[in-house]
Amino acid sequence: MADPIVLPPRLDLSSVPAVLTELTARPADESLVLDASQVVHFGALGMQVILSAFKTAGDRIQLINVSDKVLEQMRWMGMTPETIAEVAT
């Protein structure tokens, strides 16, 4: 398995371009692990990028170390790690 991609503290408009660059730099057949341990703000644009990554990677992607604060922000957008993972299937 490849090294995790550590998501930035703010997953929003300012950080999404760098996250996209890192995601697209990985080989298409490589498993992805997205580490959310540093995230304190999970914005809607960040959610779109994560959903797109899950849709593209299918069952080769994981979101790990999601804090309670980020879980709450996801719920505000009607999402949970489980519903995000459903996008991959």
Phi and psi restraints in degrees (range 20) as a CNS / XPLOR table:
assign (resid 1 and name C) (resid 2 and name N)
       (resid 2 and name CA) (resid 2 and name C) 1.0 -73.9 20.0 2
assign (resid 2 and name N) (resid 2 and name CA)
       (resid 2 and name C) (resid 3 and name N) 1.0 164.0 20.0 2
assign (resid 2 and name C) (resid 3 and name N)
       (resid 3 and name CA) (resid 3 and name C) 1.0 -62.5 20.0 2
assign (resid 3 and name N) (resid 3 and name CA)
       (resid 3 and name C) (resid 4 and name N) 1.0 144.6 20.0 2
assign (resid 3 and name C) (resid 4 and name N)
       (resid 4 and name CA) (resid 4 and name C) 1.0 -65.2 20.0 2
assign (resid 4 and name N) (resid 4 and name CA)
       (resid 4 and name C) (resid 5 and name N) 1.0 151.1 20.0 2
assign (resid 4 and name C) (resid 5 and name N)
       (resid 5 and name CA) (resid 5 and name C) 1.0 -91.2 20.0 2
assign (resid 5 and name N) (resid 5 and name CA)
       (resid 5 and name C) (resid 6 and name N) 1.0 114.7 20.0 2
assign (resid 5 and name C) (resid 6 and name N)
       (resid 6 and name CA) (resid 6 and name C) 1.0 -84.2 20.0 2
assign (resid 6 and name N) (resid 6 and name CA)
       (resid 6 and name C) (resid 7 and name N) 1.0 116.1 20.0 2
assign (resid 6 and name C) (resid 7 and name N)
       (resid 7 and name CA) (resid 7 and name C) 1.0 -72.4 20.0 2
assign (resid 7 and name N) (resid 7 and name CA)
       (resid 7 and name C) (resid 8 and name N) 1.0 148.7 20.0 2
assign (resid 7 and name C) (resid 8 and name N)
       (resid 8 and name CA) (resid 8 and name C) 1.0 -72.2 20.0 2
assign (resid 8 and name N) (resid 8 and name CA)
       (resid 8 and name C) (resid 9 and name N) 1.0 162.9 20.0 2
assign (resid 8 and name C) (resid 9 and name N)
       (resid 9 and name CA) (resid 9 and name C) 1.0 -57.0 20.0 2
assign (resid 9 and name N) (resid 9 and name CA)
       (resid 9 and name C) (resid 10 and name N) 1.0 -37.7 20.0 2
assign (resid 9 and name C) (resid 10 and name N)
       (resid 10 and name CA) (resid 10 and name C) 1.0 -114.4 20.0 2
assign (resid 10 and name N) (resid 10 and name CA)
       (resid 10 and name C) (resid 11 and name N) 1.0 112.5 20.0 2
assign (resid 10 and name C) (resid 11 and name N)
       (resid 11 and name CA) (resid 11 and name C) 1.0 -97.2 20.0 2
assign (resid 11 and name N) (resid 11 and name CA)
       (resid 11 and name C) (resid 12 and name N) 1.0 85.4 20.0 2
assign (resid 11 and name C) (resid 12 and name N)
       (resid 12 and name CA) (resid 12 and name C) 1.0 -147.4 20.0 2
assign (resid 12 and name N) (resid 12 and name CA)
       (resid 12 and name C) (resid 13 and name N) 1.0 -166.0 20.0 2
assign (resid 12 and name C) (resid 13 and name N)
       (resid 13 and name CA) (resid 13 and name C) 1.0 -53.0 20.0 2
assign (resid 13 and name N) (resid 13 and name CA)
       (resid 13 and name C) (resid 14 and name N) 1.0 -38.3 20.0 2
assign (resid 13 and name C) (resid 14 and name N)
       (resid 14 and name CA) (resid 14 and name C) 1.0 -72.1 20.0 2
assign (resid 14 and name N) (resid 14 and name CA)
       (resid 14 and name C) (resid 15 and name N) 1.0 -26.8 20.0 2
assign (resid 14 and name C) (resid 15 and name N)
       (resid 15 and name CA) (resid 15 and name C) 1.0 -106.9 20.0 2
assign (resid 15 and name N) (resid 15 and name CA)
       (resid 15 and name C) (resid 16 and name N) 1.0 -17.5 20.0 2
assign (resid 15 and name C) (resid 16 and name N)
       (resid 16 and name CA) (resid 16 and name C) 1.0 -58.6 20.0 2
assign (resid 16 and name N) (resid 16 and name CA)
       (resid 16 and name C) (resid 17 and name N) 1.0 -41.1 20.0 2
assign (resid 16 and name C) (resid 17 and name N)
       (resid 17 and name CA) (resid 17 and name C) 1.0 -57.3 20.0 2
assign (resid 17 and name N) (resid 17 and name CA)
       (resid 17 and name C) (resid 18 and name N) 1.0 -41.0 20.0 2
assign (resid 17 and name C) (resid 18 and name N)
       (resid 18 and name CA) (resid 18 and name C) 1.0 -67.5 20.0 2
assign (resid 18 and name N) (resid 18 and name CA)
       (resid 18 and name C) (resid 19 and name N) 1.0 -38.4 20.0 2
assign (resid 18 and name C) (resid 19 and name N)
       (resid 19 and name CA) (resid 19 and name C) 1.0 -64.7 20.0 2
assign (resid 19 and name N) (resid 19 and name CA)
       (resid 19 and name C) (resid 20 and name N) 1.0 -44.0 20.0 2
assign (resid 19 and name C) (resid 20 and name N)
       (resid 20 and name CA) (resid 20 and name C) 1.0 -60.1 20.0 2
assign (resid 20 and name N) (resid 20 and name CA)
       (resid 20 and name C) (resid 21 and name N) 1.0 -42.2 20.0 2
assign (resid 20 and name C) (resid 21 and name N)
       (resid 21 and name CA) (resid 21 and name C) 1.0 -60.1 20.0 2
assign (resid 21 and name N) (resid 21 and name CA)
       (resid 21 and name C) (resid 22 and name N) 1.0 -44.5 20.0 2
assign (resid 21 and name C) (resid 22 and name N)
       (resid 22 and name CA) (resid 22 and name C) 1.0 -66.9 20.0 2
assign (resid 22 and name N) (resid 22 and name CA)
       (resid 22 and name C) (resid 23 and name N) 1.0 -40.5 20.0 2
assign (resid 22 and name C) (resid 23 and name N)
       (resid 23 and name CA) (resid 23 and name C) 1.0 -63.8 20.0 2
assign (resid 23 and name N) (resid 23 and name CA)
       (resid 23 and name C) (resid 24 and name N) 1.0 -44.4 20.0 2
assign (resid 23 and name C) (resid 24 and name N)
       (resid 24 and name CA) (resid 24 and name C) 1.0 -77.2 20.0 2
assign (resid 24 and name N) (resid 24 and name CA)
       (resid 24 and name C) (resid 25 and name N) 1.0 -15.2 20.0 2
assign (resid 24 and name C) (resid 25 and name N)
       (resid 25 and name CA) (resid 25 and name C) 1.0 -77.2 20.0 2
assign (resid 25 and name N) (resid 25 and name CA)
       (resid 25 and name C) (resid 26 and name N) 1.0 -17.4 20.0 2
assign (resid 25 and name C) (resid 26 and name N)
       (resid 26 and name CA) (resid 26 and name C) 1.0 -77.9 20.0 2
assign (resid 26 and name N) (resid 26 and name CA)
       (resid 26 and name C) (resid 27 and name N) 1.0 144.9 20.0 2
assign (resid 26 and name C) (resid 27 and name N)
       (resid 27 and name CA) (resid 27 and name C) 1.0 -57.9 20.0 2
assign (resid 27 and name N) (resid 27 and name CA)
       (resid 27 and name C) (resid 28 and name N) 1.0 143.2 20.0 2
assign (resid 27 and name C) (resid 28 and name N)
       (resid 28 and name CA) (resid 28 and name C) 1.0 -60.5 20.0 2
assign (resid 28 and name N) (resid 28 and name CA)
       (resid 28 and name C) (resid 29 and name N) 1.0 -28.2 20.0 2
assign (resid 28 and name C) (resid 29 and name N)
       (resid 29 and name CA) (resid 29 and name C) 1.0 -96.3 20.0 2
assign (resid 29 and name N) (resid 29 and name CA)
       (resid 29 and name C) (resid 30 and name N) 1.0 5.4 20.0 2
assign (resid 29 and name C) (resid 30 and name N)
       (resid 30 and name CA) (resid 30 and name C) 1.0 -85.6 20.0 2
assign (resid 30 and name N) (resid 30 and name CA)
       (resid 30 and name C) (resid 31 and name N) 1.0 140.4 20.0 2
assign (resid 30 and name C) (resid 31 and name N)
       (resid 31 and name CA) (resid 31 and name C) 1.0 -68.7 20.0 2
assign (resid 31 and name N) (resid 31 and name CA)
       (resid 31 and name C) (resid 32 and name N) 1.0 146.1 20.0 2
assign (resid 31 and name C) (resid 32 and name N)
       (resid 32 and name CA) (resid 32 and name C) 1.0 -118.3 20.0 2
assign (resid 32 and name N) (resid 32 and name CA)
       (resid 32 and name C) (resid 33 and name N) 1.0 136.9 20.0 2
assign (resid 32 and name C) (resid 33 and name N)
       (resid 33 and name CA) (resid 33 and name C) 1.0 -123.3 20.0 2
assign (resid 33 and name N) (resid 33 and name CA)
       (resid 33 and name C) (resid 34 and name N) 1.0 119.6 20.0 2
assign (resid 33 and name C) (resid 34 and name N)
       (resid 34 and name CA) (resid 34 and name C) 1.0 -102.6 20.0 2
assign (resid 34 and name N) (resid 34 and name CA)
       (resid 34 and name C) (resid 35 and name N) 1.0 116.5 20.0 2
assign (resid 34 and name C) (resid 35 and name N)
       (resid 35 and name CA) (resid 35 and name C) 1.0 -96.0 20.0 2
assign (resid 35 and name N) (resid 35 and name CA)
       (resid 35 and name C) (resid 36 and name N) 1.0 112.7 20.0 2
assign (resid 35 and name C) (resid 36 and name N)
       (resid 36 and name CA) (resid 36 and name C) 1.0 -96.6 20.0 2
assign (resid 36 and name N) (resid 36 and name CA)
       (resid 36 and name C) (resid 37 and name N) 1.0 17.6 20.0 2
assign (resid 36 and name C) (resid 37 and name N)
       (resid 37 and name CA) (resid 37 and name C) 1.0 -63.3 20.0 2
assign (resid 37 and name N) (resid 37 and name CA)
       (resid 37 and name C) (resid 38 and name N) 1.0 -25.9 20.0 2
assign (resid 37 and name C) (resid 38 and name N)
       (resid 38 and name CA) (resid 38 and name C) 1.0 -93.1 20.0 2
assign (resid 38 and name N) (resid 38 and name CA)
       (resid 38 and name C) (resid 39 and name N) 1.0 -10.4 20.0 2
assign (resid 38 and name C) (resid 39 and name N)
       (resid 39 and name CA) (resid 39 and name C) 1.0 -74.0 20.0 2
assign (resid 39 and name N) (resid 39 and name CA)
       (resid 39 and name C) (resid 40 and name N) 1.0 127.9 20.0 2
assign (resid 39 and name C) (resid 40 and name N)
       (resid 40 and name CA) (resid 40 and name C) 1.0 -117.6 20.0 2
assign (resid 40 and name N) (resid 40 and name CA)
       (resid 40 and name C) (resid 41 and name N) 1.0 -17.3 20.0 2
assign (resid 40 and name C) (resid 41 and name N)
       (resid 41 and name CA) (resid 41 and name C) 1.0 -134.5 20.0 2
assign (resid 41 and name N) (resid 41 and name CA)
       (resid 41 and name C) (resid 42 and name N) 1.0 119.7 20.0 2
assign (resid 41 and name C) (resid 42 and name N)
       (resid 42 and name CA) (resid 42 and name C) 1.0 -116.5 20.0 2
assign (resid 42 and name N) (resid 42 and name CA)
       (resid 42 and name C) (resid 43 and name N) 1.0 94.9 20.0 2
assign (resid 42 and name C) (resid 43 and name N)
       (resid 43 and name CA) (resid 43 and name C) 1.0 -82.0 20.0 2
assign (resid 43 and name N) (resid 43 and name CA)
       (resid 43 and name C) (resid 44 and name N) 1.0 170.9 20.0 2
assign (resid 43 and name C) (resid 44 and name N)
       (resid 44 and name CA) (resid 44 and name C) 1.0 -63.7 20.0 2
assign (resid 44 and name N) (resid 44 and name CA)
       (resid 44 and name C) (resid 45 and name N) 1.0 -38.7 20.0 2
assign (resid 44 and name C) (resid 45 and name N)
       (resid 45 and name CA) (resid 45 and name C) 1.0 -66.0 20.0 2
assign (resid 45 and name N) (resid 45 and name CA)
       (resid 45 and name C) (resid 46 and name N) 1.0 -38.2 20.0 2
assign (resid 45 and name C) (resid 46 and name N)
       (resid 46 and name CA) (resid 46 and name C) 1.0 -61.2 20.0 2
assign (resid 46 and name N) (resid 46 and name CA)
       (resid 46 and name C) (resid 47 and name N) 1.0 -40.0 20.0 2
assign (resid 46 and name C) (resid 47 and name N)
       (resid 47 and name CA) (resid 47 and name C) 1.0 -62.3 20.0 2
assign (resid 47 and name N) (resid 47 and name CA)
       (resid 47 and name C) (resid 48 and name N) 1.0 -41.9 20.0 2
assign (resid 47 and name C) (resid 48 and name N)
       (resid 48 and name CA) (resid 48 and name C) 1.0 -61.2 20.0 2
assign (resid 48 and name N) (resid 48 and name CA)
       (resid 48 and name C) (resid 49 and name N) 1.0 -41.5 20.0 2
assign (resid 48 and name C) (resid 49 and name N)
       (resid 49 and name CA) (resid 49 and name C) 1.0 -65.7 20.0 2
assign (resid 49 and name N) (resid 49 and name CA)
       (resid 49 and name C) (resid 50 and name N) 1.0 -43.4 20.0 2
assign (resid 49 and name C) (resid 50 and name N)
       (resid 50 and name CA) (resid 50 and name C) 1.0 -65.1 20.0 2
assign (resid 50 and name N) (resid 50 and name CA)
       (resid 50 and name C) (resid 51 and name N) 1.0 -43.4 20.0 2
assign (resid 50 and name C) (resid 51 and name N)
       (resid 51 and name CA) (resid 51 and name C) 1.0 -60.9 20.0 2
assign (resid 51 and name N) (resid 51 and name CA)
       (resid 51 and name C) (resid 52 and name N) 1.0 -42.6 20.0 2
assign (resid 51 and name C) (resid 52 and name N)
       (resid 52 and name CA) (resid 52 and name C) 1.0 -63.1 20.0 2
assign (resid 52 and name N) (resid 52 and name CA)
       (resid 52 and name C) (resid 53 and name N) 1.0 -41.3 20.0 2
assign (resid 52 and name C) (resid 53 and name N)
       (resid 53 and name CA) (resid 53 and name C) 1.0 -62.3 20.0 2
assign (resid 53 and name N) (resid 53 and name CA)
       (resid 53 and name C) (resid 54 and name N) 1.0 -42.5 20.0 2
assign (resid 53 and name C) (resid 54 and name N)
       (resid 54 and name CA) (resid 54 and name C) 1.0 -65.5 20.0 2
assign (resid 54 and name N) (resid 54 and name CA)
       (resid 54 and name C) (resid 55 and name N) 1.0 -40.6 20.0 2
assign (resid 54 and name C) (resid 55 and name N)
       (resid 55 and name CA) (resid 55 and name C) 1.0 -64.2 20.0 2
assign (resid 55 and name N) (resid 55 and name CA)
       (resid 55 and name C) (resid 56 and name N) 1.0 -40.3 20.0 2
assign (resid 55 and name C) (resid 56 and name N)
       (resid 56 and name CA) (resid 56 and name C) 1.0 -72.7 20.0 2
assign (resid 56 and name N) (resid 56 and name CA)
       (resid 56 and name C) (resid 57 and name N) 1.0 -44.1 20.0 2
assign (resid 56 and name C) (resid 57 and name N)
       (resid 57 and name CA) (resid 57 and name C) 1.0 -83.8 20.0 2
assign (resid 57 and name N) (resid 57 and name CA)
       (resid 57 and name C) (resid 58 and name N) 1.0 -18.5 20.0 2
assign (resid 57 and name C) (resid 58 and name N)
       (resid 58 and name CA) (resid 58 and name C) 1.0 63.5 20.0 2
assign (resid 58 and name N) (resid 58 and name CA)
       (resid 58 and name C) (resid 59 and name N) 1.0 -131.2 20.0 2
assign (resid 58 and name C) (resid 59 and name N)
       (resid 59 and name CA) (resid 59 and name C) 1.0 -83.4 20.0 2
assign (resid 59 and name N) (resid 59 and name CA)
       (resid 59 and name C) (resid 60 and name N) 1.0 11.1 20.0 2
assign (resid 59 and name C) (resid 60 and name N)
       (resid 60 and name CA) (resid 60 and name C) 1.0 -99.0 20.0 2
assign (resid 60 and name N) (resid 60 and name CA)
       (resid 60 and name C) (resid 61 and name N) 1.0 21.9 20.0 2
assign (resid 60 and name C) (resid 61 and name N)
       (resid 61 and name CA) (resid 61 and name C) 1.0 -136.5 20.0 2
assign (resid 61 and name N) (resid 61 and name CA)
       (resid 61 and name C) (resid 62 and name N) 1.0 145.9 20.0 2
assign (resid 61 and name C) (resid 62 and name N)
       (resid 62 and name CA) (resid 62 and name C) 1.0 -136.5 20.0 2
assign (resid 62 and name N) (resid 62 and name CA)
       (resid 62 and name C) (resid 63 and name N) 1.0 147.1 20.0 2
assign (resid 62 and name C) (resid 63 and name N)
       (resid 63 and name CA) (resid 63 and name C) 1.0 -113.3 20.0 2
assign (resid 63 and name N) (resid 63 and name CA)
       (resid 63 and name C) (resid 64 and name N) 1.0 118.0 20.0 2
assign (resid 63 and name C) (resid 64 and name N)
       (resid 64 and name CA) (resid 64 and name C) 1.0 -121.4 20.0 2
assign (resid 64 and name N) (resid 64 and name CA)
       (resid 64 and name C) (resid 65 and name N) 1.0 164.0 20.0 2
assign (resid 64 and name C) (resid 65 and name N)
       (resid 65 and name CA) (resid 65 and name C) 1.0 56.4 20.0 2
assign (resid 65 and name N) (resid 65 and name CA)
       (resid 65 and name C) (resid 66 and name N) 1.0 48.4 20.0 2
assign (resid 65 and name C) (resid 66 and name N)
       (resid 66 and name CA) (resid 66 and name C) 1.0 -87.6 20.0 2
assign (resid 66 and name N) (resid 66 and name CA)
       (resid 66 and name C) (resid 67 and name N) 1.0 121.8 20.0 2
assign (resid 66 and name C) (resid 67 and name N)
       (resid 67 and name CA) (resid 67 and name C) 1.0 -75.5 20.0 2
assign (resid 67 and name N) (resid 67 and name CA)
       (resid 67 and name C) (resid 68 and name N) 1.0 163.9 20.0 2
assign (resid 67 and name C) (resid 68 and name N)
       (resid 68 and name CA) (resid 68 and name C) 1.0 -60.6 20.0 2
assign (resid 68 and name N) (resid 68 and name CA)
       (resid 68 and name C) (resid 69 and name N) 1.0 -38.1 20.0 2
assign (resid 68 and name C) (resid 69 and name N)
       (resid 69 and name CA) (resid 69 and name C) 1.0 -62.2 20.0 2
assign (resid 69 and name N) (resid 69 and name CA)
       (resid 69 and name C) (resid 70 and name N) 1.0 -43.7 20.0 2
assign (resid 69 and name C) (resid 70 and name N)
       (resid 70 and name CA) (resid 70 and name C) 1.0 -69.0 20.0 2
assign (resid 70 and name N) (resid 70 and name CA)
       (resid 70 and name C) (resid 71 and name N) 1.0 -38.3 20.0 2
assign (resid 70 and name C) (resid 71 and name N)
       (resid 71 and name CA) (resid 71 and name C) 1.0 -57.3 20.0 2
assign (resid 71 and name N) (resid 71 and name CA)
       (resid 71 and name C) (resid 72 and name N) 1.0 -41.7 20.0 2
assign (resid 71 and name C) (resid 72 and name N)
       (resid 72 and name CA) (resid 72 and name C) 1.0 -63.6 20.0 2
assign (resid 72 and name N) (resid 72 and name CA)
       (resid 72 and name C) (resid 73 and name N) 1.0 -43.2 20.0 2
assign (resid 72 and name C) (resid 73 and name N)
       (resid 73 and name CA) (resid 73 and name C) 1.0 -64.3 20.0 2
assign (resid 73 and name N) (resid 73 and name CA)
       (resid 73 and name C) (resid 74 and name N) 1.0 -37.4 20.0 2
assign (resid 73 and name C) (resid 74 and name N)
       (resid 74 and name CA) (resid 74 and name C) 1.0 -63.1 20.0 2
assign (resid 74 and name N) (resid 74 and name CA)
       (resid 74 and name C) (resid 75 and name N) 1.0 -43.8 20.0 2
assign (resid 74 and name C) (resid 75 and name N)
       (resid 75 and name CA) (resid 75 and name C) 1.0 -61.4 20.0 2
assign (resid 75 and name N) (resid 75 and name CA)
       (resid 75 and name C) (resid 76 and name N) 1.0 -34.8 20.0 2
assign (resid 75 and name C) (resid 76 and name N)
       (resid 76 and name CA) (resid 76 and name C) 1.0 -60.0 20.0 2
assign (resid 76 and name N) (resid 76 and name CA)
       (resid 76 and name C) (resid 77 and name N) 1.0 -28.4 20.0 2
assign (resid 76 and name C) (resid 77 and name N)
       (resid 77 and name CA) (resid 77 and name C) 1.0 -95.5 20.0 2
assign (resid 77 and name N) (resid 77 and name CA)
       (resid 77 and name C) (resid 78 and name N) 1.0 7.8 20.0 2
assign (resid 77 and name C) (resid 78 and name N)
       (resid 78 and name CA) (resid 78 and name C) 1.0 77.7 20.0 2
assign (resid 78 and name N) (resid 78 and name CA)
       (resid 78 and name C) (resid 79 and name N) 1.0 22.2 20.0 2
assign (resid 78 and name C) (resid 79 and name N)
       (resid 79 and name CA) (resid 79 and name C) 1.0 -125.3 20.0 2
assign (resid 79 and name N) (resid 79 and name CA)
       (resid 79 and name C) (resid 80 and name N) 1.0 158.5 20.0 2
assign (resid 79 and name C) (resid 80 and name N)
       (resid 80 and name CA) (resid 80 and name C) 1.0 -139.9 20.0 2
assign (resid 80 and name N) (resid 80 and name CA)
       (resid 80 and name C) (resid 81 and name N) 1.0 166.8 20.0 2
assign (resid 80 and name C) (resid 81 and name N)
       (resid 81 and name CA) (resid 81 and name C) 1.0 -55.7 20.0 2
assign (resid 81 and name N) (resid 81 and name CA)
       (resid 81 and name C) (resid 82 and name N) 1.0 -33.7 20.0 2
assign (resid 81 and name C) (resid 82 and name N)
       (resid 82 and name CA) (resid 82 and name C) 1.0 -68.2 20.0 2
assign (resid 82 and name N) (resid 82 and name CA)
       (resid 82 and name C) (resid 83 and name N) 1.0 -43.6 20.0 2
assign (resid 82 and name C) (resid 83 and name N)
       (resid 83 and name CA) (resid 83 and name C) 1.0 -69.7 20.0 2
assign (resid 83 and name N) (resid 83 and name CA)
       (resid 83 and name C) (resid 84 and name N) 1.0 -31.3 20.0 2
assign (resid 83 and name C) (resid 84 and name N)
       (resid 84 and name CA) (resid 84 and name C) 1.0 -64.4 20.0 2
assign (resid 84 and name N) (resid 84 and name CA)
       (resid 84 and name C) (resid 85 and name N) 1.0 -44.3 20.0 2
assign (resid 84 and name C) (resid 85 and name N)
       (resid 85 and name CA) (resid 85 and name C) 1.0 -63.4 20.0 2
assign (resid 85 and name N) (resid 85 and name CA)
       (resid 85 and name C) (resid 86 and name N) 1.0 -30.6 20.0 2
assign (resid 85 and name C) (resid 86 and name N)
       (resid 86 and name CA) (resid 86 and name C) 1.0 -62.6 20.0 2
assign (resid 86 and name N) (resid 86 and name CA)
       (resid 86 and name C) (resid 87 and name N) 1.0 -27.0 20.0 2
assign (resid 86 and name C) (resid 87 and name N)
       (resid 87 and name CA) (resid 87 and name C) 1.0 -61.6 20.0 2
assign (resid 87 and name N) (resid 87 and name CA)
       (resid 87 and name C) (resid 88 and name N) 1.0 -30.8 20.0 2
assign (resid 87 and name C) (resid 88 and name N)
       (resid 88 and name CA) (resid 88 and name C) 1.0 -72.6 20.0 2
assign (resid 88 and name N) (resid 88 and name CA)
       (resid 88 and name C) (resid 89 and name N) 1.0 -17.9 20.0 2
